[in-house]
Amino acid sequence: TLSIVITEPASSGYSATATPIIPDRPQLVVTGYTTDIDPLQPGSIFTLTLDVKNLGSADAMNVSVVVGGGVSPSDDMGTPQAGGISGGKSDLSTFAPLGSSNVVFMGNINKDVLMSVSQQLVVNVTAAPGAYTLKLSFVYSDAKGNRLVDDQVITLLVYSLPQVEVSFYRDPGMFTASMDNMLPLQITNLGKKTYVLGNMKVTAENADVYNNVLMVGALDPGGYFTLDANLFPYAEGPLELKIQINYTDDFNQPRMIEQVIPIEIQPAMDIPPDMGGMDGEGGGIIVEPQPET
């Protein structure tokens, strides 16, 4: 028997510490989201689709998503305190649910599994253009039955695009091939606010359009702006007038309004041969002058 005595200095200060045990926990993250209408405007009814993935180390059971948040607060471990799954306190002043409540059941989401969920929403008609955050709360249980909450925030952009209409401000009459025709065009502001528009351009295939570009500027509600262009079509048949209007949106990004006006081109007029001239080689017919009256 061999005995060895090891003595440590009293001033070392080192001692054994217990290794903390980190429990396996699910973690739900929104990896992407889309809307079926782009861009969103006040009054738009759209469907929001969320791509949710479990990036945790355990499975999430009975997952529900609360659009707008409003779930009872949780502690540092994500365990909710007193209260249940309730969407009554959600912030839905800008985006409100349609067809169902703001609580959507998703079921179980296993580890490393991607799942999609959709919710129909409507943009408040009083919403001003801007970027709005939408809170999402994922409520679920782990394998031990503990109820957990993961909060997410996404951003949705609301635009106020010009509502204009391009038409003829008077009857243009008949359009004839191989001739100059007048295009009495007019752009009207059908919206409830003033819009600042850029150049208005008129083009057409298989035809020449002259005097077809003009600056519009500020257009008041119910106001209009006229453009008198000239059209020279090459052949008869249906023809589409393409009108393009440039402007800058609420986020200082260039945009373009495109509208099409279909018209019908009539065949070219037949010019009768000259009936005057000398009789003989020219084949003309002598026309006797009529007495003046």
VEXLO-765402 format. One record per residue: x, y, z of N, C-alpha, C in turn. Coordinates in nm, 2 decimals. Example, Ala and Ser with C-alpha at 12.3 -4.5 7.8 and 13.67 -1.06 7.14 Angstrom:
BEGIN
   n.xx   n.yy   n.zz  ca.xx  ca.yy  ca.zz   c.xx   c.yy   c.zz
   1.32  -0.57   0.78   1.23  -0.45   0.78   1.32  -0.33   0.78
   1.28  -0.22   0.71   1.37  -0.11   0.71   1.29   0.00   0.79
END
This chain:
BEGIN
   n.xx   n.yy   n.zz  ca.xx  ca.yy  ca.zz   c.xx   c.yy   c.zz
   0.09  -0.12   0.00   0.00   0.00   0.00   0.09   0.12   0.00
   0.06   0.21  -0.10   0.14   0.33  -0.11   0.05   0.45  -0.09
   0.08   0.54   0.00   0.00   0.66   0.03   0.07   0.78  -0.01
   0.00   0.87  -0.08   0.06   0.99  -0.13  -0.03   1.11  -0.08
   0.03   1.20  -0.01  -0.05   1.32   0.05  -0.02   1.44  -0.04
  -0.12   1.50  -0.10  -0.11   1.62  -0.18  -0.17   1.74  -0.11
  -0.09   1.84  -0.09  -0.13   1.96  -0.01  -0.13   2.08  -0.11
  -0.25   2.15  -0.12  -0.26   2.26  -0.20  -0.25   2.39  -0.12
  -0.19   2.49  -0.18  -0.18   2.62  -0.10  -0.32   2.67  -0.07
  -0.32   2.73   0.05  -0.45   2.78   0.10  -0.50   2.90   0.02
  -0.41   2.97  -0.05  -0.44   3.09  -0.12  -0.47   3.06  -0.27
  -0.49   2.93  -0.31  -0.51   2.91  -0.45  -0.65   2.96  -0.50
  -0.75   2.94  -0.42  -0.88   2.99  -0.45  -0.96   2.90  -0.55
  -0.90   2.79  -0.60  -0.97   2.71  -0.70  -1.05   2.61  -0.63
  -1.17   2.58  -0.69  -1.26   2.48  -0.64  -1.34   2.42  -0.76
  -1.39   2.31  -0.74  -1.47   2.24  -0.85  -1.61   2.31  -0.86
  -1.66   2.33  -0.98  -1.79   2.39  -1.01  -1.87   2.29  -1.09
  -2.00   2.29  -1.06  -2.09   2.20  -1.13  -2.12   2.25  -1.27
  -2.12   2.16  -1.37  -2.15   2.20  -1.51  -2.30   2.22  -1.53
  -2.34   2.34  -1.58  -2.49   2.36  -1.59  -2.54   2.27  -1.70
  -2.66   2.22  -1.67  -2.73   2.14  -1.77  -2.83   2.22  -1.84
  -2.81   2.24  -1.98  -2.90   2.32  -2.06  -3.01   2.22  -2.12
  -3.13   2.24  -2.08  -3.24   2.15  -2.13  -3.26   2.17  -2.28
  -3.30   2.06  -2.35  -3.34   2.07  -2.49  -3.46   2.15  -2.50
  -3.46   2.25  -2.59  -3.58   2.34  -2.61  -3.60   2.37  -2.75
  -3.73   2.37  -2.80  -3.76   2.41  -2.93  -3.74   2.56  -2.95
  -3.72   2.60  -3.07  -3.70   2.74  -3.11  -3.76   2.77  -3.24
  -3.88   2.83  -3.25  -3.95   2.86  -3.37  -3.90   3.00  -3.43
  -3.87   3.00  -3.56  -3.82   3.12  -3.62  -3.89   3.14  -3.75
  -3.93   3.26  -3.78  -3.99   3.29  -3.91  -3.87   3.32  -4.01
  -3.86   3.22  -4.10  -3.75   3.23  -4.20  -3.78   3.31  -4.32
  -3.91   3.34  -4.35  -3.96   3.41  -4.46  -4.11   3.44  -4.46
  -4.15   3.54  -4.53  -4.30   3.57  -4.54  -4.32   3.64  -4.67
  -4.44   3.62  -4.72  -4.49   3.68  -4.85  -4.63   3.72  -4.84
  -4.67   3.81  -4.92  -4.81   3.85  -4.94  -4.85   3.83  -5.08
  -4.98   3.79  -5.10  -5.03   3.76  -5.24  -5.06   3.89  -5.32
  -5.06   4.01  -5.25  -5.08   4.14  -5.31  -4.96   4.22  -5.29
  -4.90   4.28  -5.39  -4.78   4.36  -5.38  -4.80   4.48  -5.48
  -4.80   4.60  -5.44  -4.78   4.65  -5.30  -4.91   4.65  -5.23
  -4.90   4.66  -5.09  -5.02   4.68  -5.01  -5.06   4.83  -5.00
  -5.19   4.85  -5.01  -5.25   4.98  -5.00  -5.36   4.99  -4.90
  -5.40   5.10  -4.85  -5.51   5.11  -4.75  -5.63   5.05  -4.81
  -5.70   4.95  -4.74  -5.81   4.88  -4.78  -5.78   4.75  -4.86
  -5.66   4.72  -4.88  -5.62   4.59  -4.95  -5.65   4.47  -4.86
  -5.71   4.37  -4.92  -5.74   4.24  -4.86  -5.63   4.14  -4.91
  -5.55   4.09  -4.83  -5.44   4.01  -4.87  -5.42   3.89  -4.78
  -5.34   3.79  -4.83  -5.31   3.67  -4.75  -5.16   3.67  -4.71
  -5.14   3.67  -4.59  -5.00   3.66  -4.54  -4.96   3.52  -4.51
  -4.85   3.48  -4.58  -4.79   3.34  -4.57  -4.66   3.35  -4.49
  -4.65   3.27  -4.38  -4.53   3.26  -4.30  -4.46   3.13  -4.32
  -4.33   3.13  -4.33  -4.25   3.01  -4.33  -4.18   3.00  -4.20
  -4.22   2.90  -4.12  -4.17   2.88  -3.98  -4.09   2.76  -3.97
  -3.97   2.77  -3.91  -3.88   2.65  -3.90  -3.84   2.64  -3.75
  -3.83   2.51  -3.71  -3.79   2.48  -3.57  -3.64   2.46  -3.57
  -3.57   2.56  -3.52  -3.43   2.56  -3.52  -3.37   2.52  -3.38
  -3.46   2.47  -3.29  -3.42   2.43  -3.16  -3.37   2.29  -3.16
  -3.35   2.23  -3.04  -3.30   2.10  -3.02  -3.40   2.00  -2.98
  -3.53   2.04  -2.99  -3.64   1.95  -2.95  -3.76   1.98  -3.03
  -3.86   1.89  -3.03  -3.98   1.91  -3.11  -4.08   2.00  -3.03
  -4.15   2.08  -3.11  -4.25   2.17  -3.06  -4.39   2.11  -3.08
  -4.47   2.10  -2.98  -4.60   2.03  -2.98  -4.71   2.13  -2.97
  -4.82   2.11  -3.05  -4.94   2.19  -3.05  -4.91   2.34  -3.06
  -4.85   2.37  -3.17  -4.80   2.51  -3.20  -4.92   2.59  -3.25
  -4.94   2.71  -3.19  -5.03   2.81  -3.24  -4.96   2.94  -3.26
  -5.00   3.02  -3.36  -4.94   3.15  -3.38  -5.05   3.25  -3.36
  -5.02   3.35  -3.28  -5.11   3.46  -3.25  -5.06   3.59  -3.33
  -5.14   3.62  -3.44  -5.10   3.74  -3.52  -5.13   3.87  -3.44
  -5.03   3.95  -3.43  -5.04   4.07  -3.35  -4.99   4.06  -3.21
  -4.95   3.94  -3.17  -4.90   3.92  -3.03  -5.01   3.91  -2.93
  -4.98   3.96  -2.81  -5.09   3.97  -2.71  -5.09   3.85  -2.61
  -4.99   3.76  -2.62  -4.98   3.65  -2.53  -4.92   3.70  -2.40
  -4.96   3.63  -2.29  -4.91   3.67  -2.16  -4.76   3.67  -2.15
  -4.70   3.76  -2.08  -4.55   3.76  -2.07  -4.49   3.64  -2.02
  -4.36   3.61  -2.05  -4.29   3.49  -2.01  -4.16   3.53  -1.94
  -4.10   3.43  -1.87  -3.98   3.46  -1.80  -3.86   3.44  -1.89
  -3.74   3.43  -1.83  -3.62   3.42  -1.91  -3.61   3.29  -1.99
  -3.67   3.19  -1.94  -3.67   3.06  -2.01  -3.78   3.05  -2.11
  -3.86   3.15  -2.13  -3.97   3.15  -2.23  -4.09   3.08  -2.18
  -4.10   3.05  -2.05  -4.22   2.99  -1.99  -4.32   3.10  -1.96
  -4.44   3.10  -2.01  -4.54   3.20  -1.98  -4.58   3.20  -1.84
  -4.62   3.31  -1.78  -4.67   3.32  -1.65  -4.82   3.31  -1.65
  -4.89   3.36  -1.56  -5.04   3.35  -1.55  -5.10   3.40  -1.68
  -5.20   3.32  -1.73  -5.27   3.36  -1.85  -5.26   3.25  -1.95
  -5.34   3.26  -2.06  -5.34   3.15  -2.16  -5.32   3.21  -2.29
  -5.35   3.13  -2.40  -5.34   3.18  -2.54  -5.46   3.27  -2.56
  -5.43   3.39  -2.57  -5.53   3.49  -2.60  -5.48   3.60  -2.70
  -5.57   3.62  -2.80  -5.53   3.72  -2.89  -5.61   3.85  -2.87
  -5.68   3.86  -2.76  -5.76   3.98  -2.73  -5.68   4.11  -2.71
  -5.55   4.09  -2.67  -5.46   4.21  -2.64  -5.37   4.23  -2.76
  -5.39   4.18  -2.87  -5.31   4.19  -2.99  -5.32   4.33  -3.05
  -5.21   4.38  -3.11  -5.21   4.51  -3.17  -5.25   4.49  -3.32
  -5.38   4.51  -3.35  -5.43   4.49  -3.49  -5.49   4.62  -3.54
  -5.43   4.74  -3.50  -5.48   4.86  -3.55  -5.46   4.89  -3.70
  -5.36   4.83  -3.75  -5.33   4.85  -3.89  -5.37   4.73  -3.98
  -5.34   4.61  -3.93  -5.37   4.49  -4.00  -5.47   4.40  -3.92
  -5.59   4.38  -3.97  -5.69   4.31  -3.90  -5.72   4.18  -3.97
  -5.75   4.07  -3.89  -5.78   3.94  -3.95  -5.92   3.94  -4.01
  -5.93   3.85  -4.12  -6.06   3.83  -4.19  -6.08   3.68  -4.20
  -6.20   3.64  -4.19  -6.24   3.50  -4.21  -6.22   3.41  -4.09
  -6.13   3.45  -4.00  -6.10   3.37  -3.88  -6.04   3.47  -3.77
  -6.01   3.41  -3.66  -5.95   3.50  -3.55  -5.80   3.51  -3.58
  -5.73   3.58  -3.50  -5.59   3.60  -3.52  -5.51   3.49  -3.45
  -5.57   3.39  -3.40  -5.50   3.27  -3.35  -5.51   3.16  -3.45
  -5.40   3.11  -3.50  -5.40   3.00  -3.61  -5.33   2.88  -3.55
  -5.39   2.77  -3.56  -5.33   2.64  -3.51  -5.24   2.58  -3.62
  -5.12   2.54  -3.58  -5.03   2.48  -3.68  -5.00   2.33  -3.65
  -5.02   2.28  -3.53  -4.99   2.15  -3.50  -4.85   2.13  -3.45
  -4.79   2.01  -3.47  -4.66   1.98  -3.42  -4.55   2.02  -3.53
  -4.44   2.08  -3.48  -4.33   2.11  -3.57  -4.21   2.04  -3.51
  -4.16   1.94  -3.58  -4.04   1.87  -3.53  -3.92   1.95  -3.55
  -3.81   1.90  -3.49  -3.68   1.97  -3.50  -3.63   1.97  -3.65
  -3.59   2.09  -3.69  -3.53   2.11  -3.83  -3.64   2.09  -3.94
  -3.76   2.11  -3.90  -3.88   2.10  -4.00  -3.93   2.24  -4.03
  -3.95   2.26  -4.16  -4.01   2.39  -4.21  -4.16   2.37  -4.24
  -4.24   2.46  -4.19  -4.38   2.46  -4.21  -4.43   2.60  -4.25
  -4.54   2.60  -4.33  -4.60   2.73  -4.37  -4.74   2.74  -4.31
  -4.78   2.87  -4.28  -4.91   2.90  -4.23  -4.96   3.03  -4.29
  -5.09   3.04  -4.32  -5.14   3.16  -4.39  -5.25   3.22  -4.31
  -5.27   3.35  -4.32  -5.37   3.42  -4.25  -5.42   3.54  -4.34
  -5.55   3.55  -4.36  -5.61   3.66  -4.44  -5.62   3.78  -4.35
  -5.57   3.90  -4.40  -5.57   4.02  -4.33  -5.63   4.13  -4.42
  -5.66   4.24  -4.36  -5.70   4.36  -4.44  -5.63   4.48  -4.38
  -5.59   4.57  -4.47  -5.52   4.69  -4.43  -5.62   4.80  -4.39
  -5.61   4.86  -4.28  -5.70   4.96  -4.24  -5.70   5.08  -4.34
  -5.82   5.12  -4.38  -5.84   5.23  -4.48  -5.78   5.36  -4.43
  -5.76   5.38  -4.30  -5.71   5.50  -4.24  -5.55   5.49  -4.23
  -5.49   5.38  -4.27  -5.35   5.37  -4.26  -5.27   5.46  -4.35
  -5.18   5.53  -4.30  -5.09   5.62  -4.38  -4.98   5.54  -4.44
  -4.92   5.59  -4.55  -4.81   5.51  -4.61  -4.69   5.51  -4.51
  -4.63   5.39  -4.51  -4.52   5.37  -4.42  -4.49   5.23  -4.39
  -4.38   5.20  -4.31  -4.34   5.07  -4.27  -4.40   5.04  -4.13
  -4.48   4.93  -4.13  -4.55   4.88  -4.00  -4.49   4.75  -3.96
  -4.47   4.74  -3.83  -4.42   4.61  -3.77  -4.55   4.53  -3.73
  -4.54   4.40  -3.74  -4.65   4.31  -3.70  -4.59   4.21  -3.61
  -4.64   4.20  -3.49  -4.58   4.11  -3.39  -4.65   3.97  -3.41
  -4.57   3.86  -3.39  -4.62   3.73  -3.40  -4.57   3.65  -3.28
  -4.67   3.58  -3.21  -4.63   3.50  -3.09  -4.66   3.36  -3.12
  -4.56   3.27  -3.11  -4.58   3.13  -3.13  -4.59   3.06  -2.99
  -4.70   3.00  -2.96  -4.73   2.93  -2.83  -4.73   2.78  -2.86
  -4.65   2.71  -2.78  -4.64   2.56  -2.80  -4.59   2.50  -2.67
  -4.58   2.37  -2.67  -4.54   2.29  -2.56  -4.42   2.20  -2.60
  -4.33   2.17  -2.50  -4.22   2.09  -2.53  -4.26   1.94  -2.49
  -4.16   1.85  -2.49  -4.19   1.71  -2.47  -4.23   1.69  -2.32
  -4.19   1.77  -2.23  -4.23   1.76  -2.09  -4.36   1.82  -2.06
  -4.43   1.89  -2.16  -4.55   1.95  -2.13  -4.54   2.10  -2.09
  -4.42   2.15  -2.08  -4.41   2.30  -2.05  -4.45   2.38  -2.16
  -4.53   2.48  -2.13  -4.58   2.57  -2.24  -4.48   2.69  -2.26
  -4.44   2.71  -2.38  -4.34   2.81  -2.41  -4.39   2.91  -2.52
  -4.33   3.03  -2.53  -4.37   3.13  -2.62  -4.25   3.19  -2.69
  -4.25   3.20  -2.82  -4.15   3.26  -2.90  -4.21   3.38  -2.97
  -4.16   3.50  -2.95  -4.21   3.62  -3.01  -4.13   3.66  -3.14
  -4.19   3.70  -3.25  -4.13   3.74  -3.37  -4.19   3.87  -3.41
  -4.12   3.95  -3.49  -4.17   4.07  -3.55  -4.13   4.07  -3.70
  -4.23   4.10  -3.78  -4.21   4.12  -3.92  -4.25   4.26  -3.96
  -4.21   4.30  -4.08  -4.24   4.44  -4.13  -4.31   4.43  -4.26
  -4.42   4.51  -4.27  -4.50   4.52  -4.39  -4.51   4.66  -4.43
  -4.49   4.68  -4.56  -4.49   4.82  -4.62  -4.63   4.85  -4.68
  -4.68   4.97  -4.65  -4.81   5.02  -4.70  -4.78   5.14  -4.79
  -4.83   5.13  -4.91  -4.81   5.24  -5.01  -4.95   5.31  -5.03
  -4.93   5.43  -5.09  -5.05   5.50  -5.14  -5.02   5.54  -5.28
  -5.05   5.45  -5.37  -5.02   5.47  -5.51  -5.13   5.55  -5.58
  -5.09   5.63  -5.69  -5.18   5.71  -5.76  -5.29   5.63  -5.82
  -5.41   5.68  -5.81  -5.53   5.61  -5.88  -5.57   5.70  -5.99
  -5.53   5.67  -6.11  -5.55   5.76  -6.23  -5.61   5.67  -6.34
  -5.68   5.74  -6.43  -5.74   5.68  -6.55  -5.70   5.76  -6.67
  -5.66   5.69  -6.78  -5.63   5.76  -6.90  -5.74   5.72  -7.00
  -5.80   5.82  -7.07  -5.91   5.80  -7.17  -5.90   5.92  -7.27
  -6.00   5.92  -7.36  -6.02   6.03  -7.45  -6.11   6.13  -7.39
  -6.07   6.26  -7.40  -6.16   6.36  -7.34  -6.27   6.41  -7.44
  -6.26   6.36  -7.56  -6.37   6.38  -7.66  -6.37   6.27  -7.76
  -6.47   6.26  -7.84  -6.48   6.15  -7.94  -6.36   6.17  -8.04
  -6.27   6.08  -8.05  -6.16   6.10  -8.15  -6.20   6.08  -8.29
  -6.32   6.02  -8.32  -6.36   6.00  -8.45  -6.30   5.87  -8.51
  -6.29   5.86  -8.64  -6.24   5.74  -8.71  -6.09   5.75  -8.73
  -6.02   5.65  -8.70  -5.88   5.64  -8.72  -5.85   5.57  -8.85
  -5.77   5.63  -8.94  -5.75   5.58  -9.08  -5.60   5.55  -9.09
  -5.58   5.44  -9.16  -5.44   5.40  -9.19  -5.37   5.49  -9.29
  -5.24   5.51  -9.27  -5.16   5.59  -9.36  -5.20   5.73  -9.36
  -5.25   5.78  -9.25  -5.29   5.92  -9.24  -5.27   5.97  -9.09
  -5.25   6.10  -9.08  -5.23   6.15  -8.94  -5.37   6.16  -8.87
  -5.37   6.11  -8.75  -5.49   6.11  -8.67  -5.46   6.18  -8.53
  -5.56   6.25  -8.48  -5.54   6.32  -8.36  -5.58   6.22  -8.24
  -5.50   6.23  -8.13  -5.52   6.15  -8.01  -5.55   6.24  -7.90
  -5.68   6.28  -7.87  -5.71   6.37  -7.76  -5.71   6.29  -7.63
  -5.60   6.27  -7.56  -5.59   6.19  -7.44  -5.60   6.28  -7.32
  -5.65   6.21  -7.21  -5.67   6.29  -7.08  -5.64   6.19  -6.97
  -5.56   6.23  -6.87  -5.54   6.16  -6.75  -5.61   6.23  -6.63
  -5.69   6.15  -6.56  -5.78   6.20  -6.45  -5.74   6.14  -6.32
  -5.73   6.22  -6.21  -5.70   6.17  -6.08  -5.83   6.12  -6.01
  -5.84   5.99  -5.99  -5.96   5.93  -5.93  -5.94   5.92  -5.78
  -5.82   5.95  -5.72  -5.79   5.93  -5.58  -5.84   6.05  -5.50
  -5.81   6.04  -5.37  -5.85   6.14  -5.27  -5.74   6.23  -5.22
  -5.63   6.23  -5.29  -5.51   6.31  -5.25  -5.44   6.36  -5.38
  -5.36   6.46  -5.36  -5.28   6.51  -5.48  -5.16   6.42  -5.50
  -5.14   6.39  -5.63  -5.03   6.31  -5.67  -4.94   6.39  -5.76
  -4.81   6.37  -5.75  -4.71   6.44  -5.83  -4.66   6.33  -5.93
  -4.69   6.35  -6.06  -4.66   6.26  -6.17  -4.55   6.32  -6.26
  -4.48   6.23  -6.32  -4.37   6.26  -6.41  -4.41   6.27  -6.56
  -4.33   6.22  -6.64  -4.37   6.23  -6.79  -4.48   6.13  -6.82
  -4.56   6.17  -6.91  -4.67   6.09  -6.97  -4.62   6.06  -7.12
  -4.61   5.93  -7.15  -4.56   5.89  -7.29  -4.66   5.80  -7.35
  -4.69   5.82  -7.48  -4.78   5.74  -7.56  -4.70   5.67  -7.67
  -4.71   5.54  -7.68  -4.65   5.46  -7.79  -4.75   5.36  -7.84
  -4.71   5.31  -7.96  -4.80   5.21  -8.03  -4.71   5.13  -8.12
  -4.74   5.00  -8.14  -4.67   4.92  -8.23  -4.73   4.93  -8.37
  -4.64   4.92  -8.47  -4.69   4.93  -8.61  -4.75   5.07  -8.64
  -4.70   5.17  -8.57  -4.75   5.31  -8.59  -4.64   5.40  -8.54
  -4.65   5.52  -8.59  -4.57   5.64  -8.54  -4.66   5.73  -8.46
  -4.60   5.77  -8.34  -4.68   5.86  -8.26  -4.59   5.99  -8.24
  -4.64   6.10  -8.27  -4.57   6.23  -8.26  -4.63   6.31  -8.14
  -4.55   6.40  -8.09  -4.59   6.49  -7.98  -4.64   6.40  -7.86
  -4.57   6.29  -7.83  -4.63   6.19  -7.74  -4.57   6.19  -7.60
  -4.49   6.29  -7.57  -4.43   6.30  -7.43  -4.45   6.43  -7.37
  -4.50   6.44  -7.25  -4.53   6.56  -7.18  -4.53   6.55  -7.03
  -4.48   6.65  -6.96  -4.47   6.64  -6.82  -4.60   6.68  -6.75
  -4.64   6.59  -6.66  -4.78   6.61  -6.60  -4.77   6.70  -6.48
  -4.69   6.67  -6.38  -4.67   6.75  -6.26  -4.78   6.72  -6.15
  -4.81   6.81  -6.06  -4.91   6.79  -5.96  -5.05   6.78  -6.01
  -5.12   6.67  -5.97  -5.26   6.65  -6.01  -5.35   6.64  -5.89
  -5.44   6.74  -5.87  -5.53   6.74  -5.76  -5.64   6.64  -5.77
  -5.71   6.60  -5.66  -5.82   6.50  -5.67  -5.93   6.55  -5.76
  -5.97   6.47  -5.85  -6.06   6.50  -5.96  -6.01   6.58  -6.07
  -5.88   6.62  -6.06  -5.82   6.70  -6.17  -5.79   6.62  -6.29
  -5.75   6.68  -6.40  -5.72   6.62  -6.52  -5.61   6.69  -6.59
  -5.54   6.62  -6.69  -5.44   6.67  -6.77  -5.45   6.61  -6.91
  -5.44   6.70  -7.01  -5.46   6.66  -7.15  -5.33   6.65  -7.22
  -5.33   6.56  -7.32  -5.22   6.55  -7.41  -5.27   6.52  -7.55
  -5.24   6.61  -7.65  -5.29   6.59  -7.79  -5.17   6.54  -7.87
  -5.17   6.41  -7.90  -5.07   6.35  -7.97  -5.12   6.32  -8.12
  -5.03   6.29  -8.21  -5.06   6.25  -8.34  -5.02   6.11  -8.37
  -5.11   6.04  -8.43  -5.09   5.90  -8.46  -5.09   5.87  -8.61
  -4.99   5.80  -8.66  -4.98   5.76  -8.80  -4.97   5.61  -8.81
  -5.08   5.54  -8.82  -5.07   5.40  -8.83  -5.03   5.35  -8.97
  -4.96   5.24  -8.97  -4.92   5.18  -9.10  -5.02   5.10  -9.17
  -5.10   5.03  -9.10  -5.20   4.94  -9.16  -5.33   4.94  -9.08
  -5.43   4.88  -9.14  -5.56   4.88  -9.08  -5.57   4.76  -8.98
  -5.67   4.76  -8.89  -5.69   4.65  -8.79  -5.68   4.71  -8.65
  -5.69   4.62  -8.55  -5.68   4.66  -8.41  -5.54   4.71  -8.37
  -5.54   4.82  -8.29  -5.42   4.88  -8.25  -5.43   4.91  -8.10
  -5.33   4.89  -8.02  -5.33   4.92  -7.88  -5.24   5.04  -7.85
  -5.29   5.14  -7.79  -5.21   5.26  -7.74  -5.16   5.23  -7.60
  -5.03   5.23  -7.58  -4.97   5.21  -7.45  -4.93   5.34  -7.39
  -4.99   5.37  -7.27  -4.96   5.50  -7.20  -4.88   5.47  -7.08
  -4.76   5.53  -7.06  -4.67   5.51  -6.95  -4.66   5.64  -6.88
  -4.67   5.64  -6.74  -4.66   5.76  -6.66  -4.56   5.73  -6.55
  -4.45   5.80  -6.54  -4.35   5.78  -6.44  -4.38   5.87  -6.31
  -4.34   5.81  -6.20  -4.36   5.89  -6.07  -4.27   5.82  -5.96
  -4.26   5.88  -5.85  -4.18   5.83  -5.73  -4.28   5.80  -5.62
  -4.27   5.68  -5.57  -4.36   5.63  -5.46  -4.32   5.69  -5.33
  -4.39   5.64  -5.22  -4.38   5.69  -5.09  -4.24   5.66  -5.03
  -4.17   5.56  -5.08  -4.04   5.52  -5.03  -3.93   5.57  -5.13
  -3.96   5.67  -5.21  -3.86   5.73  -5.30  -3.81   5.63  -5.40
  -3.89   5.54  -5.44  -3.85   5.45  -5.54  -3.92   5.48  -5.67
  -3.85   5.47  -5.79  -3.92   5.50  -5.92  -4.02   5.40  -5.95
  -4.14   5.44  -6.00  -4.24   5.35  -6.04  -4.30   5.40  -6.17
  -4.38   5.31  -6.23  -4.45   5.35  -6.36  -4.59   5.29  -6.37
  -4.68   5.38  -6.41  -4.82   5.34  -6.44  -4.83   5.31  -6.59
  -4.89   5.19  -6.62  -4.91   5.15  -6.76  -5.05   5.12  -6.78
  -5.11   5.18  -6.88  -5.25   5.16  -6.92  -5.25   5.14  -7.07
  -5.35   5.06  -7.12  -5.36   5.03  -7.26  -5.50   5.07  -7.31
  -5.51   5.15  -7.42  -5.64   5.19  -7.48  -5.65   5.12  -7.62
  -5.74   5.02  -7.64  -5.75   4.96  -7.77  -5.83   5.05  -7.87
  -5.79   5.06  -7.99  -5.86   5.13  -8.09  -5.86   5.05  -8.22
  -5.94   5.09  -8.32  -5.96   5.02  -8.44  -5.92   5.11  -8.56
  -5.82   5.07  -8.64  -5.78   5.14  -8.75  -5.85   5.10  -8.88
  -5.91   5.20  -8.94  -5.99   5.18  -9.07  -5.89   5.17  -9.19
  -5.93   5.11  -9.30  -5.85   5.10  -9.42  -5.83   5.24  -9.47
  -5.72   5.25  -9.55  -5.68   5.38  -9.61  -5.79   5.42  -9.71
  -5.81   5.55  -9.73  -5.91   5.60  -9.82  -5.86   5.58  -9.96
  -5.94   5.54 -10.06  -5.91   5.53 -10.20  -5.92   5.67 -10.26
  -5.81   5.72 -10.32  -5.81   5.85 -10.39  -5.85   5.83 -10.53
  -5.95   5.88 -10.58  -6.00   5.86 -10.72  -5.90   5.92 -10.82
  -5.88   5.86 -10.94  -5.78   5.92 -11.03  -5.83   6.05 -11.08
  -5.73   6.13 -11.14  -5.76   6.26 -11.19  -5.85   6.25 -11.31
  -5.96   6.31 -11.30  -6.05   6.31 -11.41  -6.03   6.42 -11.52
  -5.94   6.51 -11.49  -5.91   6.62 -11.59  -5.79   6.58 -11.67
  -5.77   6.66 -11.78  -5.65   6.64 -11.87  -5.69   6.64 -12.01
  -5.59   6.60 -12.10  -5.61   6.60 -12.24  -5.65   6.47 -12.29
  -5.74   6.46 -12.38  -5.78   6.33 -12.44  -5.67   6.28 -12.53
  -5.64   6.16 -12.53  -5.54   6.10 -12.62  -5.46   6.00 -12.55
  -5.32   6.02 -12.55  -5.23   5.93 -12.49  -5.25   5.92 -12.34
  -5.28   6.03 -12.27  -5.30   6.02 -12.13  -5.43   5.95 -12.09
  -5.52   5.92 -12.18  -5.64   5.85 -12.15  -5.74   5.93 -12.06
  -5.71   6.06 -12.05  -5.80   6.15 -11.97  -5.92   6.18 -12.04
  -6.01   6.24 -11.97  -6.14   6.28 -12.03  -6.14   6.44 -12.02
  -6.18   6.50 -12.13  -6.18   6.65 -12.13  -6.31   6.69 -12.05
  -6.29   6.77 -11.95  -6.40   6.82 -11.87  -6.42   6.97 -11.91
  -6.54   6.99 -11.96  -6.57   7.13 -12.00  -6.60   7.21 -11.88
  -6.55   7.33 -11.88  -6.57   7.42 -11.76  -6.71   7.46 -11.75
  -6.76   7.47 -11.63  -6.90   7.51 -11.61  -6.91   7.66 -11.60
  -7.02   7.72 -11.64  -7.03   7.87 -11.63  -7.04   7.91 -11.49
  -6.98   8.02 -11.46  -6.98   8.08 -11.32  -7.12   8.12 -11.29
  -7.15   8.11 -11.16  -7.28   8.16 -11.11  -7.26   8.26 -11.01
END
